[in-house]
Amino acid sequence: MPEGSAAESRPEVRLTRSDVGRRVSVRRLSEMLDGRPVFRDVIGVLTSWDAEGLTVVARDGGAVTIPQQLLMAGKPVPLFPARRSPLPVSSPTELQRTAARGWPAVEQEPLGEWTLRASAGFTRRANSVQALGDPGLPLPQALAAVDDWYAARGLPGYVEVSVPGSPDGLAEELTRCGAELAPTLVRTAPLAALVKLGQGGDRVRLSRTADAAWLSRYRRVGDDPALERAAHQVLHGGPSVWFATVPGPDPAAPAAIGRCVIDGPWACFGAVEVAPEARRAGLASALMAVLAARAAEEGATGGYLQVEAENAGAIALYDRLGFTTSHTYHYARLPRR
């Protein structure tokens, strides 16, 4: 008899291992008190089911492991019913710092109030200086120090310029140096609206880790071992990270993927990728709805994402989902000296 079949065959257990990644409600035998059984219920995401038992990540983010013989009942349940709430109050500077925590660089070093970030070249966000506040040096010397720091790591020097947030005159100094500014939009939306827009959420599976199939769809990691290690560390970094997958016909090639990082009242959405043959079927909306529901279950009320200003297709999708632009920041690549 295969592992888990005894639990799965109980009438009260309306779960199978195919439900891993879904929101579920389970009841377990907790203890015997004066000869009477005491049961405990937990609602959350079923993240694993193996010979050791089932693991459910509850609303508070804690993982509860239940031995199979103590599983009394279980069933899939609907997404968390997120209540309509206003967006959290955060300045552009605060939201930029929140975003940095949700995409933490492998290496970080302060330059005054700025933060130098490097991750073997994996994404500009994790390989740029976040220029918020005072660098403690005149701007020409600060930019020279930035250039030297990245050159020592074999990386181009990128500066993340935020207005408001970055020092007055930084954009002008970068232009004088010959750096070109590339705009990125930060867009926000209430989570409750996102949850209600998604259809087909029963196909989406959540996980705390990005497996090989998820990474194969992400397609931003090549054959460089250093880059792969950096990507793994950055992707899994952050306060509360979830990966979403819509399985495709081939288990090794998901139809769609996404990532969400929950940090207090904010949830960051990113890495949303849909296979070309599966586009225009609502999978991106379904992914974001399930991730938004999980974020709301952990207490978040607002979602944000970052999208390049020239990415018209993504912007159109986010418009339909109710995202509006909070602010714009720019990446500037320092010219080699």
ABEGO torsion letter per residue (X at the ends): XBBGAAAAABAABABBAAABGBBBBBBBBABBBGGBBBBBBBBEBBABBBAAEBBBBBAAGBBBBBBAAABABBBBBBBBBBBBBBBBBBBAAAAAAAAAAABBBABBBBBEABBBBBBGGBEAAAABBBBBEBAGBBAAAAAAAAAAAAAAAGBBBBBBBBOBGBBBGAAAAAAAAGBBBBBBBBBBBBAAAAAAABBGAAABBBBABBBAAAAAAAGABBABAAAAAAAAAAAABEABBBBBBBBBABAABBABBBBBBBBEABBBBBGBBBBAAABGAGAAAAAAAAAAAAAAAAGBABBBBBBBAABAAAAAAAAAAGBBBABBBBBBBBBBX
